[in-house]
Structure formats: C-alpha cells, structure tokens
C-alpha cells in the first residue's frame, strides 16, 4: 500500500495537451523531413499517442495537413508586422523584402510549405498558394498606384525579387548560388544588402 502511495502519479494529458503535442511533433518532423516525406506513423510516435487518438481527429495525413497549414494562412501578414516604416514608402518597400528573407533564412515550416507547393499539386497546396496571393494583393495595389505612369512595372519587379528570395532559400542546402552561401551570416548579409540596393534603385 505504501509502495502504491509512493509511486509517481502518471500525468494524464488533456485533449488540448494532446493536440499541442501533435502540432509540436508535426512542426519538428516537417522542418527535418518536409511535408512529402513525413509519415503518419512517425507523427504518431513522436507525439506519443495511440493511432486511434490520431484517427479520431483526422481521417488521414492529408486531412491533418489541410488543418495544420491553416496556421500559416496569414504568414505574409505576420511578416508585415515586422516592417517599421509606412508600407508605401521606399524604406517600407525594402523592409518587406528583408522581413521575408529573415522569415525564411532558418529552417521553418513555411519554407517547407513553399517547397511542398512547388513539388506537389493537391487541394491543400493550391489553397495555401492562392490564399497567400490573395493576401498580397492589397499591397500590390498600393505600389501599382504609387508607380502609376512611371513606366516601372513594380508588380513584375517585386515578383522577381520575392521569387528570388524563395528560390535562394529553397536552394541553399544544395549548393552556393553565385558563390553566395546563405547558410552563413556573411551570405545572408550580402543578400540583405542587395535587397536594400535594389529598393533604392527602384525608387530613384
């Protein structure tokens, strides 16, 4: 009886705790393996749950992903919160690109989501890509108006810059690009400086 009383009590997780552990496990695995390579068995094991617990919540891994990525629906808007200048200003324009670069320069779920969108077409990847595009349109309209009648296609230029940031970060684990290593502080600083120079060139 005394031995029973001295045994440490086993912590019983609530539904909220279990869901948090599933999300945490998914984030860890996705950063390491990507969306396409993660297995549901790995997720269940890492979250320390029984298969039935997972399948009571989600029909399959695809359904889990569909819910999981909704956490990143407002990623671009969250990035903009780091911009300290008016978004329609020269410094604001530069800051947007620098904040996007900062958000992608480390291993992240968002970077893996971009990789998944490029590699695979499904309902989830199409929805996340289109939703992100929709969230950028108000900003696009602001700059379109600002550069109206200047002969500068600011939307096309901005698309090339954003696309370049995406690609450089997706590519960095394969090799250097133009001898720039984005895995180093020096490489990141060079890209940051280039974004500043480009922004100044566009506005002058």
DRENPA-3360 file (N, C-alpha, C; in nm, 2 decimals, always signed):
BEGIN
1 = XXXXXXXX = +0.08/-0.12/+0.00/+0.00/+0.00/+0.00/+0.09/+0.12/+0.00 ~ +0.19/+0.12/+0.09/+0.28/+0.23/+0.10/+0.35/+0.25/-0.04 ~ +0.39/+0.14/-0.10/+0.46/+0.15/-0.23/+0.37/+0.21/-0.34 ~ +0.24/+0.18/-0.33/+0.14/+0.24/-0.43/+0.14/+0.39/-0.41 ~ +0.14/+0.43/-0.28/+0.13/+0.58/-0.25/+0.26/+0.65/-0.29 ~ +0.37/+0.58/-0.29/+0.50/+0.65/-0.33/+0.52/+0.65/-0.48 ~ +0.44/+0.58/-0.55/+0.46/+0.58/-0.70/+0.43/+0.72/-0.75 ~ +0.51/+0.77/-0.84/+0.48/+0.90/-0.90/+0.35/+0.89/-0.99;
9 = XXXXXXXX = +0.27/+0.99/-0.97/+0.14/+0.99/-1.05/+0.17/+1.01/-1.20 ~ +0.10/+0.93/-1.28/+0.12/+0.95/-1.42/+0.04/+1.07/-1.47 ~ +0.11/+1.15/-1.54/+0.04/+1.27/-1.59/-0.06/+1.24/-1.70 ~ -0.18/+1.28/-1.69/-0.28/+1.25/-1.79/-0.30/+1.37/-1.87 ~ -0.28/+1.36/-2.00/-0.29/+1.48/-2.09/-0.43/+1.50/-2.13 ~ -0.47/+1.63/-2.13/-0.60/+1.67/-2.18/-0.60/+1.67/-2.33 ~ -0.72/+1.69/-2.39/-0.73/+1.69/-2.53/-0.65/+1.81/-2.59 ~ -0.65/+1.92/-2.51/-0.57/+2.04/-2.56/-0.42/+2.00/-2.56;
17 = XXXXXXXX = -0.38/+1.93/-2.45/-0.24/+1.89/-2.44/-0.20/+1.80/-2.56 ~ -0.29/+1.70/-2.59/-0.26/+1.61/-2.69/-0.25/+1.68/-2.83 ~ -0.34/+1.77/-2.85/-0.34/+1.84/-2.98/-0.21/+1.93/-2.99 ~ -0.17/+1.99/-2.88/-0.05/+2.07/-2.88/+0.07/+1.98/-2.91 ~ +0.07/+1.86/-2.86/+0.18/+1.77/-2.88/+0.19/+1.72/-3.03 ~ +0.07/+1.70/-3.08/+0.06/+1.66/-3.23/+0.12/+1.77/-3.31 ~ +0.08/+1.89/-3.29/+0.13/+2.01/-3.36/+0.28/+2.02/-3.35 ~ +0.32/+2.02/-3.23/+0.47/+2.03/-3.20/+0.55/+1.92/-3.27;
25 = XXXXXXXX = +0.50/+1.80/-3.27/+0.56/+1.69/-3.33/+0.57/+1.71/-3.48 ~ +0.46/+1.76/-3.54/+0.45/+1.78/-3.68/+0.55/+1.89/-3.72 ~ +0.55/+2.00/-3.65/+0.65/+2.10/-3.68/+0.79/+2.05/-3.68 ~ +0.83/+1.97/-3.58/+0.96/+1.92/-3.57/+0.99/+1.83/-3.69 ~ +0.90/+1.74/-3.72/+0.93/+1.64/-3.83/+0.93/+1.71/-3.97 ~ +0.84/+1.81/-3.99/+0.83/+1.88/-4.12/+0.96/+1.96/-4.14 ~ +1.01/+2.03/-4.04/+1.13/+2.10/-4.05/+1.25/+2.01/-4.09 ~ +1.24/+1.89/-4.04/+1.35/+1.79/-4.07/+1.34/+1.72/-4.20;
33 = XXXXXXXX = +1.21/+1.68/-4.23/+1.19/+1.59/-4.35/+1.11/+1.65/-4.46 ~ +1.03/+1.75/-4.43/+0.94/+1.81/-4.53/+0.81/+1.74/-4.52 ~ +0.71/+1.81/-4.59/+0.57/+1.76/-4.59/+0.56/+1.62/-4.66 ~ +0.63/+1.61/-4.78/+0.61/+1.50/-4.86/+0.67/+1.37/-4.80 ~ +0.77/+1.39/-4.71/+0.84/+1.27/-4.66/+0.80/+1.22/-4.52 ~ +0.72/+1.31/-4.46/+0.68/+1.27/-4.32/+0.57/+1.16/-4.33 ~ +0.58/+1.06/-4.24/+0.49/+0.95/-4.23/+0.40/+0.97/-4.11 ~ +0.27/+0.92/-4.13/+0.18/+0.94/-4.02/+0.23/+0.86/-3.90;
41 = XXXXXXXX = +0.29/+0.74/-3.92/+0.34/+0.66/-3.81/+0.45/+0.73/-3.73 ~ +0.53/+0.81/-3.80/+0.63/+0.89/-3.73/+0.57/+1.00/-3.65 ~ +0.47/+1.06/-3.70/+0.40/+1.17/-3.63/+0.33/+1.11/-3.50 ~ +0.27/+1.00/-3.51/+0.20/+0.93/-3.40/+0.30/+0.90/-3.29 ~ +0.42/+0.85/-3.33/+0.52/+0.81/-3.24/+0.58/+0.93/-3.17 ~ +0.61/+1.03/-3.25/+0.67/+1.15/-3.19/+0.58/+1.23/-3.09 ~ +0.45/+1.22/-3.13/+0.35/+1.29/-3.04/+0.31/+1.21/-2.92 ~ +0.36/+1.08/-2.92/+0.34/+0.99/-2.80/+0.19/+0.97/-2.79;
49 = XXXXXXXX = +0.12/+0.93/-2.90/-0.02/+0.90/-2.89/-0.04/+0.76/-2.96 ~ -0.16/+0.71/-2.93/-0.20/+0.59/-3.00/-0.26/+0.62/-3.13 ~ -0.25/+0.53/-3.23/-0.31/+0.56/-3.36/-0.45/+0.60/-3.36 ~ -0.53/+0.54/-3.27/-0.67/+0.57/-3.26/-0.70/+0.71/-3.22 ~ -0.61/+0.76/-3.14/-0.62/+0.90/-3.09/-0.61/+1.00/-3.21 ~ -0.51/+0.97/-3.30/-0.49/+1.05/-3.42/-0.61/+1.04/-3.52 ~ -0.65/+0.91/-3.54/-0.76/+0.89/-3.64/-0.90/+0.93/-3.59 ~ -0.91/+0.95/-3.46/-1.03/+1.00/-3.41/-1.05/+1.15/-3.44;
57 = XXXXXXXX = -0.93/+1.21/-3.47/-0.93/+1.36/-3.50/-0.92/+1.38/-3.65 ~ -0.85/+1.30/-3.72/-0.82/+1.32/-3.87/-0.84/+1.19/-3.94 ~ -0.90/+1.19/-4.06/-0.92/+1.07/-4.14/-0.79/+1.01/-4.19 ~ -0.70/+1.10/-4.22/-0.57/+1.06/-4.27/-0.47/+1.17/-4.26 ~ -0.35/+1.15/-4.31/-0.24/+1.26/-4.30/-0.28/+1.38/-4.39 ~ -0.34/+1.36/-4.50/-0.38/+1.47/-4.59/-0.48/+1.56/-4.52 ~ -0.57/+1.50/-4.45/-0.67/+1.58/-4.37/-0.60/+1.66/-4.26 ~ -0.50/+1.60/-4.20/-0.43/+1.66/-4.09/-0.35/+1.78/-4.15;
65 = XXXXXXXX = -0.29/+1.76/-4.26/-0.21/+1.87/-4.33/-0.31/+1.99/-4.36 ~ -0.42/+1.95/-4.41/-0.52/+2.06/-4.45/-0.55/+2.15/-4.34 ~ -0.57/+2.09/-4.22/-0.59/+2.17/-4.10/-0.47/+2.24/-4.05 ~ -0.36/+2.16/-4.05/-0.23/+2.21/-3.99/-0.18/+2.34/-4.07 ~ -0.19/+2.34/-4.20/-0.13/+2.45/-4.27/-0.22/+2.58/-4.26 ~ -0.34/+2.57/-4.21/-0.42/+2.69/-4.19/-0.35/+2.78/-4.08 ~ -0.26/+2.72/-4.00/-0.19/+2.80/-3.91/-0.10/+2.90/-3.98 ~ -0.07/+2.88/-4.11/+0.02/+2.96/-4.18/-0.05/+3.04/-4.29;
73 = XXXXXXXX = -0.19/+3.04/-4.28/-0.26/+3.12/-4.38/-0.23/+3.27/-4.38 ~ -0.20/+3.32/-4.26/-0.17/+3.46/-4.25/-0.02/+3.49/-4.23 ~ +0.06/+3.40/-4.29/+0.21/+3.42/-4.27/+0.25/+3.55/-4.32 ~ +0.21/+3.59/-4.44/+0.26/+3.71/-4.50/+0.22/+3.83/-4.42 ~ +0.10/+3.83/-4.37/+0.05/+3.94/-4.29/+0.13/+3.95/-4.16 ~ +0.17/+3.83/-4.11/+0.25/+3.83/-3.99/+0.39/+3.88/-4.02 ~ +0.44/+3.85/-4.14/+0.57/+3.91/-4.18/+0.57/+4.06/-4.18 ~ +0.46/+4.12/-4.23/+0.45/+4.26/-4.24/+0.45/+4.33/-4.11;
81 = XXXXXXXX = +0.41/+4.26/-4.00/+0.42/+4.33/-3.87/+0.56/+4.37/-3.83 ~ +0.66/+4.31/-3.89/+0.80/+4.34/-3.86/+0.84/+4.46/-3.93 ~ +0.76/+4.52/-4.03/+0.80/+4.64/-4.10/+0.78/+4.76/-4.02 ~ +0.88/+4.84/-4.00/+0.87/+4.95/-3.91/+0.85/+5.09/-3.98 ~ +0.83/+5.08/-4.11/+0.81/+5.20/-4.19/+0.68/+5.19/-4.27 ~ +0.62/+5.31/-4.31/+0.50/+5.30/-4.39/+0.52/+5.21/-4.51 ~ +0.43/+5.12/-4.54/+0.45/+5.02/-4.64/+0.46/+5.08/-4.78 ~ +0.41/+5.20/-4.80/+0.41/+5.26/-4.93/+0.54/+5.35/-4.95;
89 = XXXXXXXX = +0.63/+5.35/-4.85/+0.75/+5.43/-4.86/+0.86/+5.34/-4.92 ~ +0.97/+5.41/-4.95/+1.09/+5.34/-5.00/+1.15/+5.25/-4.90 ~ +1.16/+5.29/-4.77/+1.21/+5.21/-4.67/+1.12/+5.10/-4.63 ~ +0.99/+5.12/-4.64/+0.89/+5.02/-4.62/+0.90/+4.91/-4.72 ~ +0.92/+4.95/-4.85/+0.93/+4.85/-4.96/+1.05/+4.76/-4.94 ~ +1.16/+4.82/-4.90/+1.28/+4.75/-4.87/+1.26/+4.65/-4.75 ~ +1.20/+4.71/-4.65/+1.18/+4.63/-4.53/+1.10/+4.50/-4.55 ~ +1.00/+4.51/-4.64/+0.91/+4.40/-4.67/+1.00/+4.28/-4.72;
97 = XXXXXXXX = +1.09/+4.31/-4.81/+1.17/+4.20/-4.87/+1.27/+4.15/-4.76 ~ +1.32/+4.24/-4.68/+1.42/+4.20/-4.58/+1.35/+4.11/-4.47 ~ +1.22/+4.14/-4.44/+1.14/+4.06/-4.34/+1.11/+3.92/-4.40 ~ +1.08/+3.92/-4.53/+1.05/+3.79/-4.59/+1.18/+3.70/-4.59 ~ +1.29/+3.76/-4.62/+1.42/+3.69/-4.62/+1.45/+3.64/-4.48 ~ +1.43/+3.73/-4.38/+1.45/+3.69/-4.24/+1.36/+3.57/-4.20 ~ +1.24/+3.58/-4.24/+1.14/+3.47/-4.20/+1.18/+3.34/-4.26 ~ +1.25/+3.34/-4.37/+1.28/+3.21/-4.44/+1.43/+3.17/-4.43;
105 = XXXXXXXX = +1.51/+3.25/-4.36/+1.65/+3.22/-4.36/+1.69/+3.10/-4.27 ~ +1.60/+3.06/-4.18/+1.62/+2.94/-4.10/+1.53/+2.83/-4.14 ~ +1.56/+2.71/-4.09/+1.46/+2.60/-4.12/+1.33/+2.63/-4.06 ~ +1.22/+2.63/-4.14/+1.09/+2.66/-4.09/+0.98/+2.58/-4.16 ~ +0.87/+2.57/-4.10/+0.76/+2.50/-4.16/+0.71/+2.58/-4.29 ~ +0.72/+2.71/-4.28/+0.68/+2.79/-4.40/+0.77/+2.76/-4.52 ~ +0.90/+2.75/-4.50/+0.99/+2.72/-4.61/+0.96/+2.58/-4.67 ~ +0.92/+2.49/-4.58/+0.89/+2.35/-4.63/+0.75/+2.35/-4.70;
113 = XXXXXXXX = +0.66/+2.44/-4.66/+0.54/+2.46/-4.72/+0.56/+2.51/-4.87 ~ +0.64/+2.60/-4.88/+0.68/+2.65/-5.02/+0.73/+2.54/-5.10 ~ +0.82/+2.46/-5.04/+0.88/+2.35/-5.12/+0.77/+2.25/-5.16 ~ +0.68/+2.22/-5.07/+0.57/+2.13/-5.10/+0.48/+2.18/-5.21 ~ +0.45/+2.31/-5.21/+0.37/+2.37/-5.31/+0.43/+2.36/-5.45 ~ +0.56/+2.37/-5.46/+0.63/+2.36/-5.58/+0.63/+2.21/-5.63 ~ +0.65/+2.12/-5.54/+0.67/+1.98/-5.57/+0.54/+1.91/-5.60 ~ +0.43/+1.95/-5.54/+0.31/+1.87/-5.54/+0.18/+1.96/-5.55;
121 = XXXXXXXX = +0.10/+1.92/-5.64/-0.03/+1.99/-5.66/-0.14/+1.90/-5.60 ~ -0.20/+1.96/-5.49/-0.32/+1.90/-5.43/-0.41/+2.01/-5.38 ~ -0.52/+1.97/-5.32/-0.61/+2.08/-5.27/-0.55/+2.17/-5.17 ~ -0.47/+2.11/-5.08/-0.41/+2.19/-4.98/-0.30/+2.29/-5.03 ~ -0.21/+2.24/-5.12/-0.11/+2.33/-5.17/-0.17/+2.44/-5.26 ~ -0.27/+2.40/-5.34/-0.33/+2.50/-5.42/-0.40/+2.61/-5.34 ~ -0.47/+2.57/-5.23/-0.54/+2.66/-5.14/-0.44/+2.76/-5.07 ~ -0.33/+2.70/-5.02/-0.24/+2.79/-4.95/-0.17/+2.89/-5.04;
129 = XXXXXXXX = -0.13/+2.84/-5.16/-0.07/+2.93/-5.25/-0.16/+3.04/-5.30 ~ -0.28/+3.01/-5.33/-0.38/+3.11/-5.37/-0.42/+3.21/-5.26 ~ -0.43/+3.16/-5.14/-0.46/+3.24/-5.03/-0.35/+3.34/-5.00 ~ -0.23/+3.30/-5.01/-0.11/+3.39/-4.99/-0.11/+3.50/-5.10 ~ -0.14/+3.46/-5.22/-0.15/+3.55/-5.33/-0.26/+3.66/-5.30 ~ -0.37/+3.61/-5.25/-0.49/+3.70/-5.22/-0.45/+3.80/-5.11 ~ -0.37/+3.75/-5.01/-0.33/+3.84/-4.90/-0.23/+3.95/-4.95 ~ -0.16/+3.92/-5.06/-0.06/+4.02/-5.10/-0.12/+4.12/-5.20;
137 = XXXXXXXX = -0.24/+4.10/-5.25/-0.30/+4.19/-5.35/-0.32/+4.33/-5.30 ~ -0.37/+4.35/-5.18/-0.38/+4.49/-5.13/-0.25/+4.57/-5.14 ~ -0.14/+4.50/-5.10/-0.01/+4.56/-5.11/+0.03/+4.59/-5.25 ~ +0.01/+4.49/-5.34/+0.04/+4.51/-5.48/-0.04/+4.63/-5.53 ~ -0.16/+4.65/-5.50/-0.24/+4.76/-5.55/-0.18/+4.90/-5.50 ~ -0.13/+4.90/-5.37/-0.07/+5.02/-5.32/+0.05/+5.06/-5.41 ~ +0.14/+4.97/-5.44/+0.26/+5.00/-5.52/+0.22/+5.03/-5.66 ~ +0.12/+4.96/-5.71/+0.08/+4.99/-5.85/+0.03/+5.13/-5.87;
145 = XXXXXXXX = -0.04/+5.18/-5.77/-0.09/+5.32/-5.77/+0.03/+5.41/-5.75 ~ +0.13/+5.38/-5.66/+0.24/+5.47/-5.64/+0.33/+5.48/-5.76 ~ +0.34/+5.37/-5.84/+0.43/+5.38/-5.96/+0.35/+5.40/-6.09 ~ +0.23/+5.44/-6.08/+0.14/+5.46/-6.19/+0.21/+5.57/-6.28 ~ +0.21/+5.55/-6.41/+0.26/+5.64/-6.51/+0.41/+5.67/-6.50 ~ +0.48/+5.58/-6.43/+0.63/+5.59/-6.42/+0.70/+5.51/-6.53 ~ +0.63/+5.41/-6.59/+0.69/+5.32/-6.68/+0.76/+5.20/-6.61 ~ +0.74/+5.20/-6.48/+0.80/+5.09/-6.40/+0.70/+4.99/-6.36;
153 = XXXXXXXX = +0.72/+4.86/-6.40/+0.62/+4.76/-6.37/+0.66/+4.70/-6.24 ~ +0.61/+4.77/-6.13/+0.65/+4.74/-6.00/+0.61/+4.60/-5.95 ~ +0.50/+4.55/-6.00/+0.45/+4.42/-5.97/+0.54/+4.31/-6.02 ~ +0.58/+4.33/-6.15/+0.67/+4.23/-6.21/+0.80/+4.23/-6.14 ~ +0.86/+4.35/-6.11/+0.99/+4.36/-6.04/+0.98/+4.30/-5.90 ~ +0.87/+4.33/-5.83/+0.86/+4.27/-5.69/+0.84/+4.12/-5.70 ~ +0.77/+4.07/-5.80/+0.76/+3.92/-5.81/+0.89/+3.86/-5.83 ~ +0.98/+3.92/-5.91/+1.11/+3.86/-5.93/+1.19/+3.86/-5.81;
161 = XXXXXXXX = +1.18/+3.97/-5.73/+1.26/+3.98/-5.60/+1.21/+3.87/-5.50 ~ +1.08/+3.86/-5.48/+1.02/+3.77/-5.39/+1.05/+3.62/-5.44 ~ +1.04/+3.60/-5.57/+1.07/+3.47/-5.62/+1.21/+3.43/-5.60 ~ +1.30/+3.53/-5.61/+1.44/+3.51/-5.59/+1.47/+3.47/-5.45 ~ +1.41/+3.54/-5.35/+1.42/+3.51/-5.21/+1.38/+3.37/-5.18 ~ +1.26/+3.33/-5.24/+1.21/+3.20/-5.22/+1.31/+3.10/-5.27 ~ +1.36/+3.11/-5.39/+1.44/+3.01/-5.45/+1.58/+3.00/-5.38 ~ +1.64/+3.12/-5.35/+1.77/+3.11/-5.28/+1.76/+3.03/-5.15;
169 = XXXXXXXX = +1.65/+3.05/-5.08/+1.64/+2.98/-4.95/+1.60/+2.83/-4.97 ~ +1.53/+2.80/-5.07/+1.50/+2.66/-5.10/+1.62/+2.59/-5.16 ~ +1.71/+2.66/-5.22/+1.82/+2.60/-5.29/+1.95/+2.59/-5.20 ~ +1.95/+2.66/-5.09/+2.07/+2.68/-5.01/+2.13/+2.55/-4.95 ~ +2.05/+2.45/-4.94/+2.10/+2.32/-4.88/+2.16/+2.24/-4.99 ~ +2.15/+2.28/-5.12/+2.21/+2.20/-5.23/+2.35/+2.26/-5.26 ~ +2.36/+2.39/-5.28/+2.49/+2.44/-5.31/+2.48/+2.60/-5.29 ~ +2.60/+2.66/-5.31/+2.60/+2.80/-5.31/+2.54/+2.85/-5.44;
177 = XXXXXXXX = +2.50/+2.98/-5.44/+2.44/+3.04/-5.56/+2.52/+3.17/-5.59 ~ +2.59/+3.17/-5.71/+2.68/+3.28/-5.74/+2.78/+3.30/-5.64 ~ +2.83/+3.18/-5.58/+2.93/+3.18/-5.47/+2.88/+3.24/-5.34 ~ +2.75/+3.26/-5.33/+2.69/+3.31/-5.21/+2.63/+3.20/-5.13 ~ +2.68/+3.18/-5.00/+2.63/+3.08/-4.92/+2.53/+3.13/-4.81 ~ +2.40/+3.10/-4.84/+2.30/+3.16/-4.74/+2.30/+3.08/-4.61 ~ +2.38/+2.98/-4.59/+2.39/+2.92/-4.47/+2.49/+2.99/-4.37 ~ +2.55/+3.09/-4.42/+2.64/+3.17/-4.34/+2.59/+3.31/-4.32;
185 = XXXXXXXX = +2.64/+3.37/-4.21/+2.59/+3.51/-4.18/+2.64/+3.61/-4.29 ~ +2.76/+3.58/-4.34/+2.81/+3.67/-4.45/+2.72/+3.66/-4.57 ~ +2.68/+3.54/-4.61/+2.60/+3.52/-4.72/+2.46/+3.59/-4.71 ~ +2.40/+3.58/-4.59/+2.28/+3.64/-4.56/+2.29/+3.79/-4.57 ~ +2.40/+3.84/-4.51/+2.42/+3.99/-4.51/+2.43/+4.04/-4.65 ~ +2.50/+3.97/-4.74/+2.51/+4.01/-4.88/+2.37/+4.02/-4.95 ~ +2.29/+3.92/-4.92/+2.15/+3.93/-4.98/+2.07/+4.05/-4.92 ~ +2.09/+4.07/-4.79/+2.02/+4.18/-4.73/+2.06/+4.31/-4.79;
193 = XXXXXXXX = +2.19/+4.33/-4.81/+2.25/+4.45/-4.87/+2.20/+4.47/-5.01 ~ +2.19/+4.36/-5.08/+2.15/+4.36/-5.22/+2.00/+4.40/-5.23 ~ +1.92/+4.36/-5.13/+1.78/+4.40/-5.13/+1.76/+4.55/-5.11 ~ +1.85/+4.60/-5.02/+1.85/+4.74/-4.99/+1.89/+4.82/-5.12 ~ +1.99/+4.78/-5.19/+2.04/+4.84/-5.31/+1.93/+4.84/-5.42 ~ +1.87/+4.73/-5.43/+1.76/+4.71/-5.53/+1.65/+4.81/-5.50 ~ +1.61/+4.81/-5.38/+1.50/+4.90/-5.34/+1.53/+5.05/-5.37 ~ +1.65/+5.09/-5.34/+1.69/+5.23/-5.36/+1.69/+5.26/-5.51;
201 = XXXX = +1.74/+5.16/-5.59/+1.75/+5.18/-5.74/+1.61/+5.19/-5.80 ~ +1.51/+5.12/-5.75/+1.38/+5.12/-5.80/+1.31/+5.26/-5.77 ~ +1.34/+5.31/-5.65/+1.27/+5.43/-5.61/+1.34/+5.56/-5.66 ~ +1.46/+5.54/-5.73/+1.53/+5.66/-5.77/+1.56/+5.66/-5.92;
% end
